[in-house]
Structure formats: structure tokens, C-alpha cells
Amino acid sequence: MTTGDDARPDWMREPEYLGQLLAETARLWRSALDRRLAPLGLSRAQWQVLLHVVRNKEPLTQKELARRVGVEAPTLVGLLDRMARNGWIERTPCGHDRRSKTVHLTEHARGLIDRIEAIAAELRGELLDELPREELECCLRVLGHVRLELEDQA
């Protein structure tokens, strides 16, 4: 599995493992965050919606939000209905296409977002604080490059 002085397993050294490593790491990270956010009463889909909405500069349409969260539009509509009943989001007609709706956070959700962000920052710190800054920056450049390439192909 390893050769020479490099004691890392193959999946940490070989480019052919990158896709699998990304998928498994993302799954494990989301699961760890799910466990920490569970006391807030949030499902994975709910906290993902909230974070996508708050982190986007422009209001997201339901269609775009569904794409980013990775669910079908009808599935997202039911989720957004529940989130609206909980007072976390509002939907308004889109200015350029009245058939579309954009999703907005309510003031009630702002405090929840602060708690989500704090919990996520704590986890991120636990996972990344021991990495040298240069390695983290390199990782971000590589992942950013891969993402842009994939977006160009979509």
C-alpha cells in the first residue's frame, strides 16, 4: 500500500482517488455537522438551504436553490413550505420572471444562522487548525480549479 518513506495510504497520494476522496470527505463532514446541528432541530436539507441563501449575494430562485442543494424542485418546494411555516424563509415573486420565486431569510432565521455559523466554524477549526496555512491555501486553489472546470462542463 505504501512505498519508501511515505507512510500515507494510496488514497492520500494518488490522483485517481481524488473524486472518491472528495465525495467521502464531504459526506463525513456533512454528517459531523448534522450531528452538531441536530439540537437546533434542523435537518441537513434545512441547514443547507439556510446557508446557501445567506451566503449568496443575490436572491436565489427556488430552481437555483434546488440545484445547489442537490434536490429536485418539487422536493424543495415541500421543504420550503415547512421552513416558511417555521418562520425561517419567505418567498417572493422574481422581478424578471413572475412564475419564479426567490427565497429570502426572515429576521427570525438570522439568529439561527448565527448559531449554525458558530457551530460550523467550531467544526472547521477542529478539522483544519493543525494544517499549515500554505497547505490549506493550496487545497482551496485545487478544489476551486476543479469546481470551475466542472461548472464549465455543466
Secondary structure by P-SEA (a helix, b strand, c coil): ccccccccccccccccaaaaaaaaaaaaaaaaaaaaaccccccaaaaaaaaaaaaccccccaaaaaaaacccaaaaaaaaaaaaaacccccccccccccbbbbbbcccaaaaaaaaaaaaaaaaaaacccccaaaaaaaaaaaaaaaaaaaaac
